[in-house]
Amino acid sequence: MLAANVRSLRKARGWSRRYLAERADISERFLADVEAAQANPSLLRVHALAATFDVELPSLLGAAASREHIALLGLRGAGKSTVGPLLAERMAVPFVELDHCIEAASGLSLGEIFAMHGESYYRATERSELVRLFAGEPCIVAVGGGIVSDENNYESLQRHARTVWLRAAPEDHWQRVIAQGDTRPMADNEQAFLDLRRILAEREPLYRQADVVIDTSQNGLHDVVDEVATALQKTV
């Protein structure tokens, strides 16, 4: 359990093993043994790891959270709402759009949430809806593209769900959204496509922390679903 929790926390924070070892003042080789469940660390070393992660000692030693839920990551146009229902049908679990849950919980549309209350309210509601979902039966959940930018929410997602990044080229994101009849990305913003490329580039290191990365630009829909299902079997 200690090995699983250390690996999970390190990955959730995007830390290399060397970086964690330096912060906790332990050797990288010893840390590798800890993560492989081959070490017999002293309580002082375990305490140093807990302090470095800023978590309570019992939580580091306790059972790792079950990851029966599956979260689909990616910007708009990645294919989450298309792949999700097919994957859910194959795995015989519900498909959920997290943004729809947020709208239902707040009684407001996403546009109204940001206009009236701002991003902090959206993230707080996102956090509470994640807690509610994780307390329920396993499901496939499509999350908002910006969840990776919120450290607490993304860490919670990584600890409770197996994550899948549906990767696509910026041009594919753009064309898919327009094909859905949504012209908002270009409205009154000639730099919209450049903004899309910038956002994707900024978030890519965070998306790459996902348990599974599937390129949706080169494959058909059913091939993508097959690849996701196969890759997920290796993450159980």
N, C-alpha and C positions, 0 to 999 in steps of 0.2 A: 504493500500500500504506500509506503514511503517512496519507493522508487517511482511508482505511477504518479503520485502527487507532485514530486519534484520535476519530473519530465513535463507534466501538464502545465504547471505554473511557469516553468522556464519558457516553454513554447508559447504560452498565452502572452507573455511579455515580450516575445521576440528576441530573447537573449540567447547568445551563443553560450556553449558550455564554458568556454574560456572566460567570458565576461562574468558569468555567475560565480565561477571559482574564484576570480579575483575579488569580487565584491564580498563573498563570504569568507575570504582568506583561507581557502582550502586548495589542495592541489587539483588540477584538472583531471588527472588520472584517478584520484580518489572519487571525485564527483562522478566520473564515468562508471565506477564500480557501484556507487550509490544508485545511479539511475538504472543499472542493470540488475539491481537487487543482489549484488555480490559482495557488498561491504557490510561491516558491522560497526557503524559509526557511534561514537560516544554521544551522550546526551548534549554535551557542549557543542559538538559539531551540528547536531540536528537543530539546536537552538539558534546557532549562527545562520543556518539556512532559513529558518522561520523568520528571523529578524530581517534577513536580506529580502525575502519575499513580502515582508510586512504582513504576515498572517500569524494567527495564534498557533502555538505549538500543537495543541490537540488536533487542529484541522489538518496540519501537515502529516500527522501520524494516523489520522482517521481514514476511513474507507473513501476511496475516490468516488466522485459523483458518477452515477450511471449515465452513460451516453447513448441512450436508446433513441433519442430524438435526432433528426437529421436536418441541418440548416443549409439552405442554398444561398450563396453569397454572389454578389456581382452588381455592377451598375445597371440602371434601367436598360433594357434591351439585351441583357445577358441570356435571357431565356428561362428565368426562374419560374414565371407563371405558366410557361408551356411545358417545361420538363417536369416541374413539380407534380402536377396531377397524374401524369403518366407513371412517374416513379412511385407515387403513393399508391396507385392502383396495383402496380406490380408487387409492392411490399405489403399490401392490404392494411394500410394505415391512412388516417385522414391527411388532407393537404390544407395548410393554413397560410394565409397571407398576413404577416405580422402587422403591416400597415392597416389592414382592414380591422384587425383587433384593436389597434390604437384608436382608430376612428370610432369604433363601437363603444370603447371604454370612455372616450371623452365626449361623445355626442357631437363631434365636429369633423369636418373634412380635413384632410392634411393641409390644404391651403388655408383654411380658417385657423387651424392650430398654429401655424407659423406666423400668420398675420396678427393674431390676437395675443398669443402667449409666447411665441418665439421657440427657438430650438431647445432651450433648457427644459421646457414643459414637455416637448415631444420626447426627449431622451428619458425623462423621468417616467412618462407613461410607457415608453418602450421597455424600460427596465421592469416595471411592475407587470406588464403583460408577459414578458419572458418568464418571470417567476411563476406566474399563473400557468403558462403552458408547460413548463418543466415539472410542475406538480401533478400534471395530468398524464393521460395515456400517451405513448410514443406517437409522433406525427412527423410529417415533412413540413418544414416551415420555411417560407421564402421571406428573408429579412431585407430591410431597406439597405440600399447601397452604401449609406454613410455610417452604418453601425460599427464598421471597423475603425472609425475615427474616434469613437468613444471607448476609452480604455476599459472602463468598468463593465460596460455592456458587452463588449467583444470578449473580454475575459470570461464573463459568465456564460456566454454562448459557447466558447471553446471548452469550458469545463463540463457543460451539461449536454452538448450535442456534438455529433460528428459533423464537421463542416466541409462543404463542397463549394469550391469557387468555379463557377461557370465562366470561363475566360473567353473573351472575344476581342477582336480588333476594334479600335475606335470607330472605324467606318461601319462595322457590322452593328454596333450599338446604335449608331445614328440612323442607319437605314431601317432597322427593325422597329424603332420607335415611330418613325415616319410612316412605315407600312401599316402600323396599327391605327393610323389616322390622327396621331398626336403631333400637331405642328408647333406645340409650345416651345420645344427646344430652340427653335430659330426665331421665335417672336421677339421683335425689337432688340435683337442681339446678334449682330453680324459676327461676333467673336465666339458664338456658342460652340462651334465645333472645336475651336482651339481650346476653349474652356474644358470641353469634354476630354480632350487628349491630356490636358494638364491634370485634371482630377484623377483620371485613370492612372497616370504615371505616378502621382503622389501616393495613391492608395495601393499600388501594386505590391509593395513589400509587405503590406498588412494582409492583403488577399492571399499572398503566397504562404502565409502561415496555416492555411486551411489543410485539413487532413487529406483532402483529395482535390486535385486541380485537373479540370477537363476542358480542353479547347473545343469550343462550340463553333468556331469559324470554319473548320475544315470538315465537319461531319454533319450528316443529316440528323433530324430530331431523334429518331428511334435508335440510331447508332450512339448518340450522346446518352440516352437513357440506359442503353446496354452498358456503356463504359462506366457510368456512374454506379450502377448496381454492382458491377463486377469489382470495381475499386473499393466500394464500401464493405464488401465481404472481407477484405483484407485489413480493415480497420477495427473490426469487432474485438 
